[in-house]
Amino acid sequence: MALALAREVDLVVVGPEAPLVAGLADRLRAAGVAVFGPSAQGAQLEGSKVFSKQFFARHHIRTAAFRVASSVAEVEDAIAELGAALVVKADGLAAGKGVVVCSDAQEVRAAAVEMLGGRFGAASKQVVLEQRLSGREVSVLALTDGRGLEVLAPAEDHKTIFDGDRGPNTGGMGTVSPAWISEDLLARIRREILEPTVAGLNAEGIDYRGVLYAGVMVDPAGQPWLLEYNCRFGDPETQPIMARLRGDLGAVLAGAARGAMPAGALSWDPRAAVCVVVAAAGYPDAPRLGEVIRGAEGPWGDGVTVFHAGTARRDDVLVSAGGRVLGVTALGATVEEARRQAYAAVDRIELPGKQVRRDIGLRGGAAG
């Protein structure tokens, strides 16, 4: 904040979720700095699963049935009421790893007890247990100035660590844009999920100028259900979206920060974009840090961008400094072409024990 004031910065775009939850946007606005990012109260849509699920219920936004638990006894009550096919979520921020999808009561108990026992510290003093939905997920990001919406091109994330959607959840191992959904379904998501959210925030007097990133499950009947919100540009969804975006994004964000977002200023490259994450050995539980990375600086061909996520410089050598290290993103006339270019770049990057899913973009389905 001091740096923004000292440099007389025109616009601050807050990236990580933790500063938003801690109220950075509020402090910047109070100091007269234009900031794209919700207030601390608004950031509770991501910062507290309890707050968000109760908000959805208050404003009649379609979401899975749920119960909140802070004890083993309340977990048992939730199983008795909702059944055993549940998703267990830590209430607070858990770096994308505070979600366990369960198939039976034993798994629910184990996940809930581990979280309530302090796996994520204060973030898991309470857990949300919600009925498990079936279908296919899509990520829909929208920009808002507190009133209007600019819905960005949808993307599809691949959450689990291994091919075939196996293994534990991660923060995301790769993404494709455009996603498989139709324009009609995207319009429904706007009408039935995003617009009621903005209306609900206004009704509750919550200042929200920033990203509404909706994780949506589309059931076999084509009905969209809101799983959760992130309150910032999500990784690795943003990489392929930004690769396809055309227009002056800075002007749109500045307008949103001031409460007057320009309409129709953004358009989309018709090509597909695929992002493949290069993760460290041991991710997501115990990523190996400090490993030397070679080949990450290219040169790359047209349409290939390597985004740095968990890297650092040590004695002028690039090393791993996080679980998800790089997001290798490529454009192509088709998803298959984008995949080929992305994986060709991935294979030129050397990182001891690197983890890469090899099936990003293979799910198929019609793009919207």
C-alpha positions as CSV (number, residue, x, y, z in Angstrom):
1,M,0.0,0.0,0.0
2,A,2.8,2.4,0.9
3,L,4.4,1.7,-2.5
4,A,1.1,2.5,-4.4
5,L,0.9,5.8,-2.5
6,A,4.5,6.7,-3.0
7,R,4.4,6.0,-6.7
8,E,1.0,7.7,-7.2
9,V,-0.3,4.6,-8.8
10,D,-3.4,5.1,-11.0
11,L,-4.8,1.6,-10.6
12,V,-4.1,-1.4,-8.3
13,V,-5.3,-4.9,-9.3
14,V,-5.1,-7.2,-6.3
15,G,-4.1,-10.7,-7.3
16,P,-4.0,-13.1,-4.4
17,E,-7.1,-13.9,-2.3
18,A,-5.5,-13.5,1.1
19,P,-4.9,-9.7,0.8
20,L,-8.5,-9.3,-0.4
21,V,-9.9,-11.2,2.6
22,A,-7.6,-9.2,4.9
23,G,-9.1,-5.9,3.6
24,L,-6.4,-4.5,1.3
25,A,-8.9,-3.1,-1.2
26,D,-10.7,-1.3,1.6
27,R,-7.5,0.3,2.9
28,L,-6.5,1.4,-0.6
29,R,-9.9,2.9,-1.4
30,A,-9.8,4.8,1.9
31,A,-6.5,6.3,0.9
32,G,-8.0,7.4,-2.5
33,V,-6.4,4.7,-4.7
34,A,-8.5,3.2,-7.4
35,V,-8.4,-0.6,-6.9
36,F,-9.9,-3.5,-8.8
37,G,-10.8,-6.0,-6.1
38,P,-13.7,-6.5,-3.7
39,S,-14.0,-5.3,-0.1
40,A,-13.1,-7.6,2.7
41,Q,-16.8,-8.3,3.2
42,G,-17.3,-9.1,-0.5
43,A,-14.2,-11.3,-0.5
44,Q,-15.9,-13.5,2.1
45,L,-17.5,-15.1,-1.0
46,E,-14.2,-16.9,-1.3
47,G,-12.8,-16.5,2.1
48,S,-15.6,-18.3,3.9
49,K,-17.4,-21.3,2.5
50,V,-20.0,-20.9,5.3
51,F,-20.7,-17.3,4.3
52,S,-20.9,-18.1,0.6
53,K,-23.2,-21.0,1.0
54,Q,-25.5,-19.1,3.3
55,F,-25.4,-16.1,0.8
56,F,-26.4,-18.4,-2.0
57,A,-29.3,-19.7,0.0
58,R,-30.5,-16.2,1.0
59,H,-30.6,-15.1,-2.6
60,H,-32.0,-18.3,-4.1
61,I,-29.0,-19.1,-6.2
62,R,-29.0,-22.8,-7.2
63,T,-26.4,-24.7,-5.2
64,A,-26.1,-28.1,-3.6
65,A,-27.9,-28.8,-0.3
66,F,-25.4,-28.3,2.6
67,R,-24.9,-28.3,6.4
68,V,-22.2,-26.5,8.5
69,A,-20.4,-28.5,11.1
70,S,-17.9,-27.6,13.8
71,S,-17.9,-30.9,15.7
72,V,-17.9,-34.6,15.0
73,A,-21.5,-34.8,16.3
74,E,-22.6,-32.2,13.7
75,V,-20.8,-34.1,11.0
76,E,-22.8,-37.2,11.9
77,D,-26.0,-35.2,11.8
78,A,-25.1,-34.0,8.3
79,I,-24.5,-37.5,7.1
80,A,-27.8,-38.7,8.5
81,E,-29.6,-35.8,6.8
82,L,-27.8,-35.5,3.5
83,G,-26.5,-39.0,2.9
84,A,-22.9,-40.1,2.5
85,A,-22.1,-38.9,-1.0
86,L,-20.8,-35.6,0.2
87,V,-18.1,-33.0,-0.5
88,V,-16.3,-31.7,2.6
89,K,-14.9,-28.2,2.4
90,A,-12.8,-26.2,4.9
91,D,-14.5,-23.0,5.7
92,G,-11.5,-20.7,5.1
93,L,-8.7,-20.3,2.6
94,A,-6.7,-23.4,1.9
95,A,-4.8,-22.7,-1.3
96,G,-7.3,-24.8,-3.4
97,K,-6.7,-27.9,-1.4
98,G,-9.4,-27.7,1.3
99,V,-12.0,-29.8,-0.7
100,V,-12.4,-33.6,-0.4
101,V,-14.9,-35.4,-2.6
102,C,-16.3,-38.4,-0.7
103,S,-18.1,-41.5,-1.7
104,D,-19.1,-43.0,1.7
105,A,-19.6,-42.1,5.3
106,Q,-16.1,-43.3,6.3
107,E,-14.4,-40.9,3.9
108,V,-16.7,-38.0,5.0
109,R,-15.8,-38.6,8.7
110,A,-12.1,-39.0,7.9
111,A,-11.9,-35.8,5.9
112,A,-14.0,-33.7,8.3
113,V,-12.1,-34.9,11.4
114,E,-8.8,-34.1,9.7
115,M,-10.0,-30.6,8.8
116,L,-11.6,-29.9,12.2
117,G,-8.4,-31.2,13.8
118,G,-6.5,-28.3,12.4
119,R,-5.2,-29.4,9.0
120,F,-5.7,-25.9,7.7
121,G,-5.5,-24.0,11.0
122,A,-8.2,-21.5,11.6
123,A,-9.5,-22.1,8.1
124,S,-11.0,-25.4,9.2
125,K,-12.6,-24.5,12.5
126,Q,-15.8,-25.1,10.6
127,V,-16.5,-27.3,7.6
128,V,-19.2,-27.3,5.0
129,L,-20.7,-30.6,4.0
130,E,-22.6,-30.5,0.8
131,Q,-24.4,-33.0,-1.4
132,R,-22.2,-34.2,-4.2
133,L,-23.4,-33.1,-7.6
134,S,-22.8,-35.1,-10.8
135,G,-22.0,-33.5,-14.1
136,R,-19.3,-31.5,-15.8
137,E,-17.7,-28.4,-14.4
138,V,-17.0,-25.1,-16.1
139,S,-15.3,-21.9,-14.9
140,V,-17.0,-18.7,-15.8
141,L,-15.2,-15.4,-14.8
142,A,-16.9,-12.1,-14.9
143,L,-15.8,-8.5,-14.2
144,T,-18.1,-6.2,-12.3
145,D,-18.2,-2.6,-11.2
146,G,-20.8,-3.4,-8.6
147,R,-23.7,-3.1,-11.0
148,G,-22.9,-4.3,-14.5
149,L,-21.1,-7.5,-15.7
150,E,-18.6,-8.3,-18.4
151,V,-18.6,-12.1,-18.7
152,L,-15.3,-13.5,-20.0
153,A,-14.8,-16.5,-22.2
154,P,-15.4,-19.7,-20.2
155,A,-12.7,-22.2,-19.4
156,E,-12.5,-25.8,-18.2
157,D,-10.1,-26.7,-15.4
158,H,-8.5,-30.1,-14.6
159,K,-8.3,-30.2,-10.8
160,T,-6.8,-33.5,-9.9
161,I,-3.1,-34.4,-10.0
162,F,-3.3,-37.4,-12.3
163,D,-4.6,-38.2,-15.8
164,G,-8.1,-39.4,-16.0
165,D,-9.2,-37.1,-13.2
166,R,-7.6,-39.3,-10.5
167,G,-5.9,-38.5,-7.3
168,P,-6.2,-35.6,-4.9
169,N,-7.5,-32.1,-5.8
170,T,-4.9,-29.4,-6.6
171,G,-5.2,-25.8,-7.5
172,G,-5.5,-26.8,-11.1
173,M,-3.3,-28.8,-13.5
174,G,-4.4,-27.3,-16.8
175,T,-7.1,-25.5,-18.6
176,V,-8.8,-25.1,-21.9
177,S,-10.7,-22.1,-23.4
178,P,-13.2,-21.9,-24.8
179,A,-15.0,-24.4,-22.7
180,W,-17.4,-27.0,-23.9
181,I,-20.6,-25.1,-23.0
182,S,-23.0,-23.5,-25.5
183,E,-23.8,-19.8,-25.8
184,D,-27.3,-20.5,-24.5
185,L,-25.9,-22.2,-21.4
186,L,-23.4,-19.4,-20.8
187,A,-26.4,-17.0,-20.9
188,R,-28.2,-19.0,-18.4
189,I,-25.2,-19.0,-16.0
190,R,-25.2,-15.2,-16.3
191,R,-28.9,-14.9,-15.8
192,E,-29.4,-17.5,-13.0
193,I,-26.1,-17.2,-11.1
194,L,-24.0,-14.1,-11.8
195,E,-26.7,-11.5,-12.0
196,P,-28.5,-12.7,-8.8
197,T,-25.1,-12.6,-7.1
198,V,-24.5,-8.9,-8.0
199,A,-28.1,-8.1,-7.0
200,G,-27.6,-9.9,-3.7
201,L,-24.4,-8.1,-2.9
202,N,-26.1,-4.7,-3.6
203,A,-29.1,-5.7,-1.5
204,E,-26.7,-6.4,1.4
205,G,-24.7,-3.2,0.9
206,I,-21.5,-5.0,0.0
207,D,-19.0,-3.1,-2.1
208,Y,-17.8,-5.5,-4.9
209,R,-15.7,-4.2,-7.7
210,G,-13.6,-7.1,-9.0
211,V,-13.8,-10.6,-10.4
212,L,-16.6,-13.0,-9.8
213,Y,-15.1,-16.4,-10.7
214,A,-17.9,-18.9,-10.6
215,G,-17.2,-22.6,-10.5
216,V,-20.3,-24.2,-12.0
217,M,-21.4,-27.8,-12.2
218,V,-23.7,-28.6,-15.1
219,D,-25.8,-31.7,-14.4
220,P,-26.8,-34.3,-16.9
221,A,-30.1,-32.5,-17.5
222,G,-28.2,-29.3,-18.5
223,Q,-29.0,-27.4,-15.2
224,P,-26.2,-25.2,-13.9
225,W,-25.4,-25.3,-10.2
226,L,-23.0,-22.9,-8.4
227,L,-20.3,-24.7,-6.6
228,E,-18.3,-21.8,-5.3
229,Y,-16.8,-18.4,-6.1
230,N,-13.3,-17.1,-6.2
231,C,-12.9,-13.4,-5.9
232,R,-9.9,-12.9,-8.1
233,F,-8.4,-14.1,-11.4
234,G,-7.9,-17.8,-10.9
235,D,-4.9,-19.8,-11.8
236,P,-4.7,-21.7,-14.3
237,E,-8.0,-20.5,-15.7
238,T,-6.8,-16.9,-16.4
239,Q,-3.8,-17.9,-18.6
240,P,-5.8,-19.3,-21.6
241,I,-8.5,-16.6,-21.1
242,M,-5.9,-13.8,-21.3
243,A,-4.2,-15.5,-24.3
244,R,-7.5,-15.2,-26.2
245,L,-8.6,-11.7,-24.9
246,R,-8.5,-8.8,-27.3
247,G,-9.1,-5.2,-26.2
248,D,-8.0,-2.7,-23.6
249,L,-8.3,-4.8,-20.4
250,G,-6.6,-2.0,-18.4
251,A,-9.3,0.5,-19.3
252,V,-12.0,-2.0,-18.3
253,L,-10.5,-2.7,-15.0
254,A,-9.9,1.0,-14.3
255,G,-13.5,1.7,-15.1
256,A,-14.7,-1.1,-12.9
257,A,-12.6,0.2,-10.0
258,R,-14.2,3.6,-10.3
259,G,-17.7,2.1,-10.6
260,A,-18.2,2.8,-14.3
261,M,-17.0,-0.2,-16.4
262,P,-17.1,0.5,-20.2
263,A,-19.4,-2.0,-22.0
264,G,-18.4,-4.0,-25.1
265,A,-14.7,-3.2,-24.9
266,L,-13.4,-6.7,-25.0
267,S,-13.5,-9.4,-27.7
268,W,-12.0,-12.8,-28.2
269,D,-9.5,-14.5,-30.5
270,P,-11.4,-17.3,-32.2
271,R,-8.5,-19.7,-31.6
272,A,-8.5,-22.2,-28.8
273,A,-6.0,-21.9,-25.9
274,V,-4.6,-24.7,-23.7
275,C,-2.6,-24.2,-20.5
276,V,-0.6,-27.1,-19.1
277,V,0.8,-26.8,-15.6
278,V,4.3,-27.9,-14.7
279,A,4.2,-28.9,-11.1
280,A,6.9,-29.7,-8.6
281,A,7.7,-33.2,-7.5
282,G,5.7,-34.0,-4.4
283,Y,2.9,-31.6,-5.2
284,P,0.2,-31.1,-3.8
285,D,1.1,-32.5,-0.4
286,A,4.9,-31.7,-0.1
287,P,6.2,-29.9,-3.2
288,R,10.0,-30.1,-3.6
289,L,11.4,-26.5,-3.7
290,G,14.7,-25.1,-4.8
291,E,15.1,-27.4,-7.9
292,V,16.8,-25.8,-10.9
293,I,14.6,-25.1,-13.9
294,R,16.1,-25.2,-17.4
295,G,14.5,-24.2,-20.7
296,A,11.7,-22.1,-19.3
297,E,12.8,-18.9,-21.0
298,G,12.4,-20.1,-24.5
299,P,12.6,-18.9,-27.2
300,W,9.0,-19.9,-28.0
301,G,7.1,-19.8,-31.2
302,D,4.2,-17.6,-32.0
303,G,1.2,-18.1,-29.7
304,V,3.2,-19.8,-26.8
305,T,3.5,-18.1,-23.5
306,V,5.1,-19.5,-20.3
307,F,3.6,-18.0,-17.2
308,H,5.7,-18.2,-14.0
309,A,3.7,-19.2,-10.9
310,G,6.1,-20.8,-8.4
311,T,9.6,-19.7,-9.5
312,A,12.4,-17.6,-8.0
313,R,15.9,-16.5,-8.8
314,R,18.8,-18.0,-6.7
315,D,22.2,-16.8,-7.7
316,D,20.8,-15.8,-11.0
317,V,19.5,-19.3,-11.6
318,L,15.8,-20.0,-12.0
319,V,14.5,-22.5,-9.3
320,S,11.2,-23.8,-8.2
321,A,9.5,-21.9,-5.3
322,G,6.0,-23.3,-5.2
323,G,3.9,-26.4,-6.0
324,R,2.6,-25.3,-9.4
325,V,5.7,-23.9,-11.0
326,L,4.8,-22.9,-14.6
327,G,1.7,-22.5,-16.7
328,V,2.6,-23.3,-20.3
329,T,0.0,-21.8,-22.6
330,A,-0.5,-22.1,-26.3
331,L,-3.0,-20.9,-29.0
332,G,-4.1,-23.0,-31.9
333,A,-6.7,-23.1,-34.6
334,T,-8.2,-26.2,-32.7
335,V,-7.8,-27.5,-29.2
336,E,-5.7,-30.3,-30.6
337,E,-3.3,-27.9,-32.3
338,A,-3.1,-25.8,-29.1
339,R,-2.4,-29.0,-27.1
340,R,0.5,-30.0,-29.4
341,Q,2.1,-26.6,-29.1
342,A,1.7,-26.5,-25.3
343,Y,3.1,-30.0,-24.8
344,A,6.0,-29.4,-27.2
345,A,7.0,-26.5,-25.0
346,V,6.5,-28.4,-21.8
347,D,8.8,-31.2,-23.0
348,R,11.6,-28.6,-23.5
349,I,11.4,-27.6,-19.9
350,E,13.7,-29.5,-17.4
351,L,12.6,-29.7,-13.8
352,P,13.7,-32.7,-11.7
353,G,10.6,-34.9,-10.9
354,K,8.2,-32.5,-12.7
355,Q,4.6,-33.5,-12.7
356,V,2.5,-32.9,-15.8
357,R,-0.9,-34.2,-16.7
358,R,-0.9,-35.5,-20.3
359,D,-4.7,-35.3,-20.9
360,I,-5.4,-31.6,-20.8
361,G,-7.9,-30.8,-23.5
362,L,-8.9,-34.4,-24.3
363,R,-12.4,-34.4,-22.7
364,G,-14.0,-33.1,-25.9
365,G,-17.5,-31.7,-26.2
366,A,-18.8,-28.8,-28.1
367,A,-17.3,-25.4,-27.5
368,G,-19.7,-22.5,-26.8
